[in-house]
Amino acid sequence: MARVLVLNGPNLQRLGTREPTIYGSATLADVERDLVAAAPEGVEVELRQTDDEATLISWLHEAVDTGSPVIMNPAAFTHYSYALRDASVLVTEAGLPLIEVHISNPHRREEFRHTSVVSGVATGVIAGLGVEGYRLALQYVAGRIASAGGA
């Protein structure tokens, strides 16, 4: 069984109640349920959320150590966490896909949100498509797993 880590940064546990005009009404539990249902046979989805930068970095290290592809919404860490960027490089240098996902389109928001320190090292970026972006990222990652013979 191939495992995909779906990692979420600060405040994403508040989905559904936090600024629903920007982030929608779906909760993180809804996202998890939908991803588990959408995962093809042989692909396990493990969704995690933390407000702690060090924890998120340790999860990226775990992904490298276990050979797990990553779908990550770094949230506010996107814009300034060079430590998270460096841990993300470890994932892609290990040959694992790392898809950066944002529910809203950061480029349509405040100027400070326009810069991502993660995008330049991520395999790909999906932004502005709501929580559907997670499912699209999973579809891509599952395809990569299948083509590598892992599922």
N, CA, C and O atoms as a GROMACS GRO file, in nm:
protein
  604
    1MET      N    1   0.085  -0.119   0.000
    1MET     CA    2   0.000   0.000   0.000
    1MET      C    3   0.089   0.124   0.000
    1MET      O    4   0.179   0.136   0.083
    2ALA      N    5   0.065   0.214  -0.092
    2ALA     CA    6   0.137   0.341  -0.098
    2ALA      C    7   0.064   0.443  -0.012
    2ALA      O    8  -0.059   0.453  -0.016
    3ARG      N    9   0.139   0.518   0.066
    3ARG     CA   10   0.080   0.619   0.154
    3ARG      C   11   0.110   0.758   0.099
    3ARG      O   12   0.223   0.786   0.060
    4VAL      N   13   0.008   0.843   0.096
    4VAL     CA   14   0.023   0.984   0.059
    4VAL      C   15  -0.005   1.066   0.184
    4VAL      O   16  -0.112   1.056   0.244
    5LEU      N   17   0.093   1.149   0.222
    5LEU     CA   18   0.074   1.239   0.335
    5LEU      C   19   0.011   1.369   0.286
    5LEU      O   20   0.062   1.433   0.194
    6VAL      N   21  -0.099   1.408   0.346
    6VAL     CA   22  -0.167   1.534   0.314
    6VAL      C   23  -0.146   1.623   0.437
    6VAL      O   24  -0.213   1.607   0.539
    7LEU      N   25  -0.053   1.716   0.424
    7LEU     CA   26  -0.009   1.796   0.538
    7LEU      C   27  -0.065   1.937   0.530
    7LEU      O   28  -0.064   2.000   0.425
    8ASN      N   29  -0.114   1.984   0.642
    8ASN     CA   30  -0.181   2.114   0.649
    8ASN      C   31  -0.123   2.198   0.762
    8ASN      O   32  -0.101   2.150   0.873
    9GLY      N   33  -0.098   2.324   0.730
    9GLY     CA   34  -0.039   2.417   0.825
    9GLY      C   35  -0.141   2.490   0.910
    9GLY      O   36  -0.254   2.445   0.925
   10PRO      N   37  -0.099   2.603   0.966
   10PRO     CA   38  -0.176   2.671   1.070
   10PRO      C   39  -0.314   2.718   1.025
   10PRO      O   40  -0.336   2.763   0.913
   11ASN      N   41  -0.405   2.706   1.119
   11ASN     CA   42  -0.543   2.754   1.111
   11ASN      C   43  -0.633   2.670   1.020
   11ASN      O   44  -0.753   2.697   1.012
   12LEU      N   45  -0.578   2.570   0.953
   12LEU     CA   46  -0.663   2.492   0.863
   12LEU      C   47  -0.759   2.400   0.937
   12LEU      O   48  -0.854   2.349   0.876
   13GLN      N   49  -0.737   2.376   1.066
   13GLN     CA   50  -0.835   2.301   1.145
   13GLN      C   51  -0.963   2.383   1.162
   13GLN      O   52  -1.064   2.330   1.207
   14ARG      N   53  -0.959   2.510   1.125
   14ARG     CA   54  -1.075   2.599   1.137
   14ARG      C   55  -1.155   2.609   1.006
   14ARG      O   56  -1.248   2.689   0.996
   15LEU      N   57  -1.118   2.528   0.907
   15LEU     CA   58  -1.196   2.530   0.783
   15LEU      C   59  -1.342   2.505   0.814
   15LEU      O   60  -1.376   2.428   0.904
   16GLY      N   61  -1.427   2.569   0.741
   16GLY     CA   62  -1.571   2.557   0.761
   16GLY      C   63  -1.627   2.673   0.842
   16GLY      O   64  -1.743   2.711   0.826
   17THR      N   65  -1.543   2.729   0.931
   17THR     CA   66  -1.586   2.844   1.011
   17THR      C   67  -1.495   2.965   0.989
   17THR      O   68  -1.537   3.078   1.015
   18ARG      N   69  -1.374   2.944   0.943
   18ARG     CA   70  -1.280   3.054   0.922
   18ARG      C   71  -1.304   3.118   0.785
   18ARG      O   72  -1.286   3.053   0.682
   19GLU      N   73  -1.343   3.242   0.783
   19GLU     CA   74  -1.362   3.318   0.660
   19GLU      C   75  -1.424   3.234   0.547
   19GLU      O   76  -1.360   3.212   0.444
   20PRO      N   77  -1.547   3.186   0.567
   20PRO     CA   78  -1.608   3.100   0.467
   20PRO      C   79  -1.623   3.164   0.329
   20PRO      O   80  -1.633   3.093   0.229
   21THR      N   81  -1.626   3.297   0.322
   21THR     CA   82  -1.634   3.361   0.191
   21THR      C   83  -1.505   3.342   0.113
   21THR      O   84  -1.505   3.353  -0.010
   22ILE      N   85  -1.395   3.314   0.181
   22ILE     CA   86  -1.266   3.289   0.115
   22ILE      C   87  -1.239   3.140   0.103
   22ILE      O   88  -1.198   3.092  -0.003
   23TYR      N   89  -1.262   3.066   0.213
   23TYR     CA   90  -1.222   2.925   0.219
   23TYR      C   91  -1.335   2.826   0.201
   23TYR      O   92  -1.311   2.705   0.194
   24GLY      N   93  -1.459   2.874   0.194
   24GLY     CA   94  -1.572   2.784   0.176
   24GLY      C   95  -1.622   2.727   0.307
   24GLY      O   96  -1.576   2.764   0.414
   25SER      N   97  -1.718   2.636   0.297
   25SER     CA   98  -1.782   2.580   0.416
   25SER      C   99  -1.735   2.439   0.450
   25SER      O  100  -1.772   2.386   0.554
   26ALA      N  101  -1.655   2.378   0.363
   26ALA     CA  102  -1.605   2.243   0.390
   26ALA      C  103  -1.506   2.246   0.507
   26ALA      O  104  -1.426   2.339   0.519
   27THR      N  105  -1.513   2.144   0.590
   27THR     CA  106  -1.420   2.131   0.701
   27THR      C  107  -1.301   2.045   0.659
   27THR      O  108  -1.305   1.981   0.554
   28LEU      N  109  -1.198   2.043   0.740
   28LEU     CA  110  -1.084   1.956   0.711
   28LEU      C  111  -1.126   1.809   0.719
   28LEU      O  112  -1.073   1.726   0.646
   29ALA      N  113  -1.220   1.778   0.806
   29ALA     CA  114  -1.274   1.641   0.811
   29ALA      C  115  -1.345   1.606   0.680
   29ALA      O  116  -1.337   1.493   0.634
   30ASP      N  117  -1.415   1.703   0.620
   30ASP     CA  118  -1.478   1.681   0.489
   30ASP      C  119  -1.372   1.653   0.383
   30ASP      O  120  -1.388   1.563   0.300
   31VAL      N  121  -1.264   1.731   0.386
   31VAL     CA  122  -1.154   1.711   0.290
   31VAL      C  123  -1.098   1.571   0.305
   31VAL      O  124  -1.077   1.500   0.206
   32GLU      N  125  -1.074   1.530   0.429
   32GLU     CA  126  -1.018   1.397   0.454
   32GLU      C  127  -1.112   1.288   0.402
   32GLU      O  128  -1.068   1.195   0.334
   33ARG      N  129  -1.239   1.299   0.435
   33ARG     CA  130  -1.337   1.200   0.390
   33ARG      C  131  -1.339   1.190   0.238
   33ARG      O  132  -1.341   1.079   0.183
   34ASP      N  133  -1.339   1.305   0.170
   34ASP     CA  134  -1.343   1.305   0.024
   34ASP      C  135  -1.216   1.245  -0.036
   34ASP      O  136  -1.223   1.172  -0.135
   35LEU      N  137  -1.101   1.275   0.024
   35LEU     CA  138  -0.975   1.219  -0.029
   35LEU      C  139  -0.968   1.069  -0.008
   35LEU      O  140  -0.925   0.996  -0.098
   36VAL      N  141  -1.008   1.022   0.108
   36VAL     CA  142  -1.008   0.877   0.133
   36VAL      C  143  -1.099   0.808   0.033
   36VAL      O  144  -1.064   0.702  -0.020
   37ALA      N  145  -1.216   0.866   0.006
   37ALA     CA  146  -1.310   0.808  -0.090
   37ALA      C  147  -1.255   0.812  -0.233
   37ALA      O  148  -1.282   0.722  -0.312
   38ALA      N  149  -1.178   0.916  -0.265
   38ALA     CA  150  -1.125   0.932  -0.401
   38ALA      C  151  -0.998   0.854  -0.426
   38ALA      O  152  -0.958   0.835  -0.541
   39ALA      N  153  -0.933   0.807  -0.321
   39ALA     CA  154  -0.806   0.737  -0.337
   39ALA      C  155  -0.827   0.604  -0.409
   39ALA      O  156  -0.915   0.527  -0.372
   40PRO      N  157  -0.746   0.579  -0.512
   40PRO     CA  158  -0.760   0.452  -0.582
   40PRO      C  159  -0.713   0.336  -0.493
   40PRO      O  160  -0.643   0.357  -0.394
   41GLU      N  161  -0.752   0.218  -0.530
   41GLU     CA  162  -0.709   0.099  -0.457
   41GLU      C  163  -0.557   0.097  -0.448
   41GLU      O  164  -0.487   0.123  -0.547
   42GLY      N  165  -0.507   0.065  -0.331
   42GLY     CA  166  -0.362   0.058  -0.311
   42GLY      C  167  -0.300   0.189  -0.267
   42GLY      O  168  -0.179   0.195  -0.244
   43VAL      N  169  -0.381   0.295  -0.254
   43VAL     CA  170  -0.330   0.425  -0.209
   43VAL      C  171  -0.401   0.464  -0.080
   43VAL      O  172  -0.524   0.475  -0.076
   44GLU      N  173  -0.323   0.484   0.024
   44GLU     CA  174  -0.374   0.526   0.154
   44GLU      C  175  -0.349   0.675   0.170
   44GLU      O  176  -0.239   0.724   0.143
   45VAL      N  177  -0.449   0.747   0.215
   45VAL     CA  178  -0.438   0.891   0.241
   45VAL      C  179  -0.430   0.912   0.391
   45VAL      O  180  -0.514   0.863   0.466
   46GLU      N  181  -0.328   0.985   0.434
   46GLU     CA  182  -0.314   1.020   0.576
   46GLU      C  183  -0.309   1.171   0.587
   46GLU      O  184  -0.208   1.233   0.552
   47LEU      N  185  -0.417   1.230   0.636
   47LEU     CA  186  -0.427   1.375   0.648
   47LEU      C  187  -0.387   1.418   0.790
   47LEU      O  188  -0.431   1.360   0.889
   48ARG      N  189  -0.304   1.522   0.796
   48ARG     CA  190  -0.259   1.577   0.924
   48ARG      C  191  -0.265   1.729   0.918
   48ARG      O  192  -0.258   1.789   0.811
   49GLN      N  193  -0.280   1.790   1.037
   49GLN     CA  194  -0.280   1.936   1.048
   49GLN      C  195  -0.205   1.976   1.173
   49GLN      O  196  -0.216   1.911   1.277
   50THR      N  197  -0.128   2.084   1.162
   50THR     CA  198  -0.058   2.139   1.278
   50THR      C  199  -0.046   2.290   1.265
   50THR      O  200  -0.040   2.345   1.156
   51ASP      N  201  -0.043   2.355   1.380
   51ASP     CA  202  -0.012   2.498   1.384
   51ASP      C  203   0.136   2.520   1.413
   51ASP      O  204   0.181   2.634   1.422
   52ASP      N  205   0.212   2.411   1.427
   52ASP     CA  206   0.351   2.417   1.467
   52ASP      C  207   0.444   2.392   1.348
   52ASP      O  208   0.439   2.287   1.285
   53GLU      N  209   0.528   2.489   1.318
   53GLU     CA  210   0.620   2.479   1.205
   53GLU      C  211   0.715   2.360   1.218
   53GLU      O  212   0.739   2.290   1.120
   54ALA      N  213   0.768   2.337   1.338
   54ALA     CA  214   0.862   2.226   1.358
   54ALA      C  215   0.796   2.091   1.332
   54ALA      O  216   0.860   2.000   1.278
   55THR      N  217   0.671   2.078   1.371
   55THR     CA  218   0.599   1.952   1.347
   55THR      C  219   0.582   1.929   1.197
   55THR      O  220   0.602   1.818   1.148
   56LEU      N  221   0.544   2.034   1.125
   56LEU     CA  222   0.528   2.021   0.980
   56LEU      C  223   0.659   1.981   0.914
   56LEU      O  224   0.660   1.897   0.824
   57ILE      N  225   0.768   2.039   0.958
   57ILE     CA  226   0.900   2.004   0.904
   57ILE      C  227   0.933   1.858   0.935
   57ILE      O  228   0.984   1.787   0.849
   58SER      N  229   0.903   1.814   1.057
   58SER     CA  230   0.933   1.674   1.092
   58SER      C  231   0.850   1.579   1.008
   58SER      O  232   0.896   1.469   0.976
   59TRP      N  233   0.728   1.618   0.971
   59TRP     CA  234   0.646   1.533   0.885
   59TRP      C  235   0.706   1.523   0.744
   59TRP      O  236   0.698   1.418   0.680
   60LEU      N  237   0.765   1.631   0.696
   60LEU     CA  238   0.834   1.625   0.567
   60LEU      C  239   0.955   1.533   0.575
   60LEU      O  240   0.982   1.459   0.480
   61HIS      N  241   1.027   1.537   0.685
   61HIS     CA  242   1.139   1.444   0.704
   61HIS      C  243   1.088   1.300   0.703
   61HIS      O  244   1.150   1.212   0.643
   62GLU      N  245   0.977   1.277   0.770
   62GLU     CA  246   0.915   1.144   0.772
   62GLU      C  247   0.879   1.099   0.630
   62GLU      O  248   0.898   0.983   0.595
   63ALA      N  249   0.826   1.191   0.551
   63ALA     CA  250   0.790   1.156   0.413
   63ALA      C  251   0.912   1.107   0.337
   63ALA      O  252   0.905   1.008   0.264
   64VAL      N  253   1.024   1.175   0.354
   64VAL     CA  254   1.149   1.132   0.288
   64VAL      C  255   1.189   0.994   0.338
   64VAL      O  256   1.220   0.905   0.258
   65ASP      N  257   1.188   0.976   0.468
   65ASP     CA  258   1.233   0.850   0.528
   65ASP      C  259   1.145   0.732   0.492
   65ASP      O  260   1.193   0.618   0.487
   66THR      N  261   1.017   0.756   0.466
   66THR     CA  262   0.924   0.648   0.434
   66THR      C  263   0.888   0.641   0.286
   66THR      O  264   0.813   0.553   0.244
   67GLY      N  265   0.943   0.733   0.206
   67GLY     CA  266   0.913   0.734   0.063
   67GLY      C  267   0.769   0.771   0.031
   67GLY      O  268   0.711   0.718  -0.064
   68SER      N  269   0.712   0.861   0.110
   68SER     CA  270   0.571   0.899   0.094
   68SER      C  271   0.558   1.029   0.016
   68SER      O  272   0.616   1.130   0.055
   69PRO      N  273   0.481   1.029  -0.094
   69PRO     CA  274   0.451   1.154  -0.163
   69PRO      C  275   0.375   1.248  -0.070
   69PRO      O  276   0.312   1.205   0.026
   70VAL      N  277   0.382   1.378  -0.100
   70VAL     CA  278   0.323   1.480  -0.012
   70VAL      C  279   0.232   1.573  -0.092
   70VAL      O  280   0.267   1.621  -0.200
   71ILE      N  281   0.116   1.598  -0.034
   71ILE     CA  282   0.028   1.708  -0.074
   71ILE      C  283   0.029   1.801   0.046
   71ILE      O  284  -0.005   1.759   0.157
   72MET      N  285   0.066   1.927   0.025
   72MET     CA  286   0.082   2.016   0.139
   72MET      C  287   0.019   2.152   0.115
   72MET      O  288   0.041   2.216   0.012
   73ASN      N  289  -0.061   2.193   0.213
   73ASN     CA  290  -0.110   2.330   0.220
   73ASN      C  291  -0.035   2.394   0.337
   73ASN      O  292  -0.075   2.379   0.452
   74PRO      N  293   0.074   2.466   0.307
   74PRO     CA  294   0.154   2.522   0.416
   74PRO      C  295   0.088   2.640   0.486
   74PRO      O  296   0.138   2.686   0.588
   75ALA      N  297  -0.024   2.689   0.433
   75ALA     CA  298  -0.096   2.802   0.491
   75ALA      C  299  -0.001   2.920   0.508
   75ALA      O  300   0.076   2.950   0.417
   76ALA      N  301  -0.005   2.986   0.621
   76ALA     CA  302   0.076   3.108   0.640
   76ALA      C  303   0.226   3.082   0.631
   76ALA      O  304   0.302   3.172   0.597
   77PHE      N  305   0.269   2.959   0.659
   77PHE     CA  306   0.412   2.927   0.647
   77PHE      C  307   0.462   2.942   0.503
   77PHE      O  308   0.581   2.956   0.478
   78THR      N  309   0.370   2.939   0.410
   78THR     CA  310   0.401   2.953   0.267
   78THR      C  311   0.490   3.074   0.239
   78THR      O  312   0.580   3.067   0.156
   79HIS      N  313   0.464   3.181   0.309
   79HIS     CA  314   0.519   3.311   0.271
   79HIS      C  315   0.653   3.345   0.335
   79HIS      O  316   0.718   3.441   0.293
   80TYR      N  317   0.695   3.269   0.435
   80TYR     CA  318   0.817   3.310   0.504
   80TYR      C  319   0.902   3.197   0.561
   80TYR      O  320   1.013   3.222   0.608
   81SER      N  321   0.853   3.073   0.560
   81SER     CA  322   0.927   2.967   0.629
   81SER      C  323   1.033   2.905   0.539
   81SER      O  324   1.007   2.812   0.463
   82TYR      N  325   1.153   2.959   0.551
   82TYR     CA  326   1.264   2.902   0.475
   82TYR      C  327   1.301   2.764   0.527
   82TYR      O  328   1.352   2.681   0.451
   83ALA      N  329   1.276   2.737   0.653
   83ALA     CA  330   1.299   2.603   0.708
   83ALA      C  331   1.204   2.502   0.642
   83ALA      O  332   1.245   2.390   0.610
   84LEU      N  333   1.079   2.542   0.621
   84LEU     CA  334   0.983   2.455   0.552
   84LEU      C  335   1.023   2.436   0.407
   84LEU      O  336   1.011   2.326   0.353
   85ARG      N  337   1.071   2.541   0.343
   85ARG     CA  338   1.119   2.532   0.206
   85ARG      C  339   1.234   2.433   0.196
   85ARG      O  340   1.237   2.349   0.106
   86ASP      N  341   1.330   2.442   0.290
   86ASP     CA  342   1.445   2.351   0.287
   86ASP      C  343   1.402   2.206   0.309
   86ASP      O  344   1.457   2.116   0.246
   87ALA      N  345   1.306   2.182   0.398
   87ALA     CA  346   1.254   2.047   0.419
   87ALA      C  347   1.179   1.998   0.296
   87ALA      O  348   1.182   1.878   0.265
   88SER      N  349   1.112   2.088   0.225
   88SER     CA  350   1.042   2.052   0.102
   88SER      C  351   1.140   2.007  -0.006
   88SER      O  352   1.111   1.915  -0.083
   89VAL      N  353   1.256   2.072  -0.012
   89VAL     CA  354   1.359   2.032  -0.108
   89VAL      C  355   1.401   1.888  -0.084
   89VAL      O  356   1.424   1.813  -0.179
   90LEU      N  357   1.409   1.847   0.042
   90LEU     CA  358   1.447   1.709   0.073
   90LEU      C  359   1.349   1.611   0.010
   90LEU      O  360   1.388   1.505  -0.038
   91VAL      N  361   1.220   1.646   0.010
   91VAL     CA  362   1.116   1.560  -0.047
   91VAL      C  363   1.138   1.546  -0.197
   91VAL      O  364   1.142   1.434  -0.250
   92THR      N  365   1.151   1.657  -0.266
   92THR     CA  366   1.163   1.650  -0.413
   92THR      C  367   1.298   1.593  -0.455
   92THR      O  368   1.307   1.525  -0.557
   93GLU      N  369   1.404   1.621  -0.378
   93GLU     CA  370   1.534   1.562  -0.411
   93GLU      C  371   1.534   1.410  -0.393
   93GLU      O  372   1.615   1.340  -0.454
   94ALA      N  373   1.444   1.361  -0.309
   94ALA     CA  374   1.430   1.216  -0.291
   94ALA      C  375   1.349   1.154  -0.404
   94ALA      O  376   1.326   1.033  -0.406
   95GLY      N  377   1.306   1.238  -0.500
   95GLY     CA  378   1.229   1.188  -0.613
   95GLY      C  379   1.081   1.171  -0.584
   95GLY      O  380   1.010   1.106  -0.660
   96LEU      N  381   1.036   1.229  -0.475
   96LEU     CA  382   0.895   1.218  -0.437
   96LEU      C  383   0.819   1.342  -0.482
   96LEU      O  384   0.872   1.452  -0.474
   97PRO      N  385   0.696   1.325  -0.529
   97PRO     CA  386   0.618   1.443  -0.562
   97PRO      C  387   0.577   1.519  -0.437
   97PRO      O  388   0.543   1.460  -0.334
   98LEU      N  389   0.580   1.651  -0.448
   98LEU     CA  390   0.530   1.740  -0.344
   98LEU      C  391   0.443   1.844  -0.414
   98LEU      O  392   0.493   1.929  -0.488
   99ILE      N  393   0.314   1.835  -0.390
   99ILE     CA  394   0.220   1.926  -0.453
   99ILE      C  395   0.174   2.027  -0.348
   99ILE      O  396   0.119   1.991  -0.245
  100GLU      N  397   0.198   2.154  -0.377
  100GLU     CA  398   0.154   2.263  -0.289
  100GLU      C  399   0.011   2.300  -0.327
  100GLU      O  400  -0.019   2.324  -0.444
  101VAL      N  401  -0.077   2.303  -0.228
  101VAL     CA  402  -0.219   2.331  -0.251
  101VAL      C  403  -0.259   2.453  -0.167
  101VAL      O  404  -0.223   2.465  -0.050
  102HIS      N  405  -0.335   2.541  -0.230
  102HIS     CA  406  -0.397   2.653  -0.160
  102HIS      C  407  -0.543   2.659  -0.198
  102HIS      O  408  -0.578   2.653  -0.316
  103ILE      N  409  -0.629   2.671  -0.099
  103ILE     CA  410  -0.773   2.673  -0.123
  103ILE      C  411  -0.812   2.801  -0.198
  103ILE      O  412  -0.888   2.797  -0.294
  104SER      N  413  -0.759   2.913  -0.153
  104SER     CA  414  -0.784   3.040  -0.221
  104SER      C  415  -0.669   3.066  -0.319
  104SER      O  416  -0.568   2.996  -0.319
  105ASN      N  417  -0.687   3.167  -0.401
  105ASN     CA  418  -0.580   3.207  -0.492
  105ASN      C  419  -0.501   3.319  -0.424
  105ASN      O  420  -0.550   3.432  -0.414
  106PRO      N  421  -0.380   3.288  -0.376
  106PRO     CA  422  -0.304   3.390  -0.303
  106PRO      C  423  -0.278   3.516  -0.385
  106PRO      O  424  -0.261   3.624  -0.328
  107HIS      N  425  -0.275   3.504  -0.516
  107HIS     CA  426  -0.246   3.620  -0.602
  107HIS      C  427  -0.365   3.715  -0.615
  107HIS      O  428  -0.350   3.826  -0.667
  108ARG      N  429  -0.481   3.673  -0.569
  108ARG     CA  430  -0.599   3.760  -0.569
  108ARG      C  431  -0.622   3.821  -0.431
  108ARG      O  432  -0.724   3.886  -0.407
  109ARG      N  433  -0.525   3.800  -0.342
  109ARG     CA  434  -0.541   3.846  -0.204
  109ARG      C  435  -0.435   3.950  -0.170
  109ARG      O  436  -0.376   4.010  -0.261
  110GLU      N  437  -0.410   3.972  -0.045
  110GLU     CA  438  -0.314   4.072   0.000
  110GLU      C  439  -0.176   4.046  -0.061
  110GLU      O  440  -0.138   3.932  -0.086
  111GLU      N  441  -0.104   4.154  -0.084
  111GLU     CA  442   0.025   4.143  -0.152
  111GLU      C  443   0.122   4.050  -0.081
  111GLU      O  444   0.197   3.978  -0.147
  112PHE      N  445   0.123   4.048   0.053
  112PHE     CA  446   0.217   3.962   0.124
  112PHE      C  447   0.193   3.814   0.094
  112PHE      O  448   0.283   3.732   0.114
  113ARG      N  449   0.074   3.779   0.048
  113ARG     CA  450   0.042   3.639   0.014
  113ARG      C  451   0.089   3.600  -0.126
  113ARG      O  452   0.081   3.483  -0.162
  114HIS      N  453   0.138   3.694  -0.204
  114HIS     CA  454   0.176   3.666  -0.342
  114HIS      C  455   0.305   3.585  -0.353
  114HIS      O  456   0.331   3.524  -0.457
  115THR      N  457   0.385   3.584  -0.249
  115THR     CA  458   0.513   3.513  -0.254
  115THR      C  459   0.504   3.383  -0.178
  115THR      O  460   0.460   3.379  -0.063
  116SER      N  461   0.546   3.275  -0.242
  116SER     CA  462   0.557   3.145  -0.177
  116SER      C  463   0.703   3.102  -0.182
  116SER      O  464   0.763   3.096  -0.289
  117VAL      N  465   0.759   3.071  -0.065
  117VAL     CA  466   0.895   3.020  -0.063
  117VAL      C  467   0.897   2.871  -0.095
  117VAL      O  468   1.005   2.814  -0.115
  118VAL      N  469   0.781   2.808  -0.099
  118VAL     CA  470   0.770   2.664  -0.127
  118VAL      C  471   0.752   2.636  -0.276
  118VAL      O  472   0.803   2.536  -0.326
  119SER      N  473   0.680   2.722  -0.347
  119SER     CA  474   0.644   2.696  -0.487
  119SER      C  475   0.763   2.665  -0.575
  119SER      O  476   0.755   2.579  -0.663
  120GLY      N  477   0.874   2.734  -0.553
  120GLY     CA  478   0.991   2.716  -0.638
  120GLY      C  479   1.057   2.580  -0.625
  120GLY      O  480   1.137   2.542  -0.710
  121VAL      N  481   1.024   2.506  -0.520
  121VAL     CA  482   1.083   2.373  -0.503
  121VAL      C  483   0.978   2.262  -0.510
  121VAL      O  484   1.013   2.144  -0.511
  122ALA      N  485   0.849   2.299  -0.514
  122ALA     CA  486   0.742   2.200  -0.523
  122ALA      C  487   0.738   2.141  -0.664
  122ALA      O  488   0.780   2.204  -0.761
  123THR      N  489   0.687   2.020  -0.672
  123THR     CA  490   0.665   1.957  -0.802
  123THR      C  491   0.562   2.034  -0.882
  123THR      O  492   0.575   2.052  -1.003
  124GLY      N  493   0.458   2.080  -0.813
  124GLY     CA  494   0.351   2.156  -0.876
  124GLY      C  495   0.272   2.232  -0.772
  124GLY      O  496   0.285   2.208  -0.653
  125VAL      N  497   0.190   2.325  -0.820
  125VAL     CA  498   0.110   2.410  -0.732
  125VAL      C  499  -0.033   2.414  -0.786
  125VAL      O  500  -0.056   2.432  -0.906
  126ILE      N  501  -0.129   2.397  -0.695
  126ILE     CA  502  -0.270   2.412  -0.729
  126ILE      C  503  -0.327   2.516  -0.634
  126ILE      O  504  -0.317   2.500  -0.513
  127ALA      N  505  -0.386   2.621  -0.688
  127ALA     CA  506  -0.436   2.729  -0.604
  127ALA      C  507  -0.566   2.784  -0.661
  127ALA      O  508  -0.586   2.791  -0.782
  128GLY      N  509  -0.653   2.824  -0.569
  128GLY     CA  510  -0.773   2.896  -0.607
  128GLY      C  511  -0.891   2.811  -0.650
  128GLY      O  512  -0.991   2.864  -0.698
  129LEU      N  513  -0.881   2.679  -0.635
  129LEU     CA  514  -0.990   2.592  -0.679
  129LEU      C  515  -1.068   2.535  -0.561
  129LEU      O  516  -1.138   2.434  -0.575
  130GLY      N  517  -1.055   2.600  -0.446
  130GLY     CA  518  -1.124   2.551  -0.326
  130GLY      C  519  -1.064   2.419  -0.280
  130GLY      O  520  -0.951   2.385  -0.316
  131VAL      N  521  -1.140   2.346  -0.202
  131VAL     CA  522  -1.089   2.218  -0.151
  131VAL      C  523  -1.076   2.114  -0.262
  131VAL      O  524  -1.013   2.010  -0.242
  132GLU      N  525  -1.134   2.140  -0.378
  132GLU     CA  526  -1.118   2.052  -0.494
  132GLU      C  527  -0.970   2.038  -0.532
  132GLU      O  528  -0.930   1.938  -0.591
  133GLY      N  529  -0.890   2.138  -0.499
  133GLY     CA  530  -0.747   2.132  -0.528
  133GLY      C  531  -0.679   2.012  -0.463
  133GLY      O  532  -0.587   1.955  -0.520
  134TYR      N  533  -0.725   1.974  -0.345
  134TYR     CA  534  -0.668   1.856  -0.279
  134TYR      C  535  -0.693   1.730  -0.361
  134TYR      O  536  -0.604   1.648  -0.380
  135ARG      N  537  -0.817   1.716  -0.410
  135ARG     CA  538  -0.851   1.596  -0.489
  135ARG      C  539  -0.772   1.593  -0.620
  135ARG      O  540  -0.727   1.487  -0.663
  136LEU      N  541  -0.756   1.709  -0.682
  136LEU     CA  542  -0.677   1.715  -0.805
  136LEU      C  543  -0.531   1.678  -0.778
  136LEU      O  544  -0.467   1.611  -0.859
  137ALA      N  545  -0.479   1.724  -0.666
  137ALA     CA  546  -0.342   1.688  -0.629
  137ALA      C  547  -0.330   1.538  -0.605
  137ALA      O  548  -0.232   1.475  -0.648
  138LEU      N  549  -0.428   1.479  -0.538
  138LEU     CA  550  -0.428   1.335  -0.515
  138LEU      C  551  -0.434   1.258  -0.647
  138LEU      O  552  -0.366   1.157  -0.663
  139GLN      N  553  -0.514   1.305  -0.738
  139GLN     CA  554  -0.525   1.240  -0.870
  139GLN      C  555  -0.388   1.237  -0.938
  139GLN      O  556  -0.348   1.135  -0.992
  140TYR      N  557  -0.317   1.349  -0.934
  140TYR     CA  558  -0.183   1.356  -0.994
  140TYR      C  559  -0.088   1.260  -0.922
  140TYR      O  560  -0.018   1.182  -0.986
  141VAL      N  561  -0.084   1.268  -0.790
  141VAL     CA  562   0.009   1.185  -0.713
  141VAL      C  563  -0.022   1.037  -0.732
  141VAL      O  564   0.070   0.957  -0.749
  142ALA      N  565  -0.149   1.000  -0.730
  142ALA     CA  566  -0.185   0.860  -0.752
  142ALA      C  567  -0.142   0.812  -0.890
  142ALA      O  568  -0.100   0.697  -0.906
  143GLY      N  569  -0.152   0.898  -0.989
  143GLY     CA  570  -0.102   0.863  -1.123
  143GLY      C  571   0.047   0.839  -1.124
  143GLY      O  572   0.095   0.747  -1.190
  144ARG      N  573   0.120   0.922  -1.052
  144ARG     CA  574   0.266   0.904  -1.040
  144ARG      C  575   0.299   0.772  -0.971
  144ARG      O  576   0.391   0.701  -1.012
  145ILE      N  577   0.224   0.739  -0.866
  145ILE     CA  578   0.246   0.614  -0.796
  145ILE      C  579   0.219   0.496  -0.888
  145ILE      O  580   0.298   0.401  -0.894
  146ALA      N  581   0.109   0.503  -0.961
  146ALA     CA  582   0.074   0.394  -1.052
  146ALA      C  583   0.179   0.376  -1.162
  146ALA      O  584   0.214   0.263  -1.196
  147SER      N  585   0.228   0.487  -1.217
  147SER     CA  586   0.328   0.476  -1.324
  147SER      C  587   0.462   0.425  -1.273
  147SER      O  588   0.542   0.373  -1.350
  148ALA      N  589   0.485   0.440  -1.141
  148ALA     CA  590   0.609   0.388  -1.082
  148ALA      C  591   0.591   0.244  -1.035
  148ALA      O  592   0.686   0.181  -0.988
  149GLY      N  593   0.468   0.192  -1.048
  149GLY     CA  594   0.442   0.055  -1.008
  149GLY      C  595   0.415   0.038  -0.861
  149GLY      O  596   0.421  -0.072  -0.808
  150GLY      N  597   0.383   0.152  -0.792
  150GLY     CA  598   0.361   0.146  -0.648
  150GLY      C  599   0.217   0.121  -0.607
  150GLY      O  600   0.190   0.104  -0.489
  151ALA      N  601   0.126   0.117  -0.702
  151ALA     CA  602  -0.014   0.093  -0.665
  151ALA      C  603  -0.077  -0.004  -0.762
  151ALA      O  604  -0.194  -0.038  -0.748
   0.00000   0.00000   0.00000
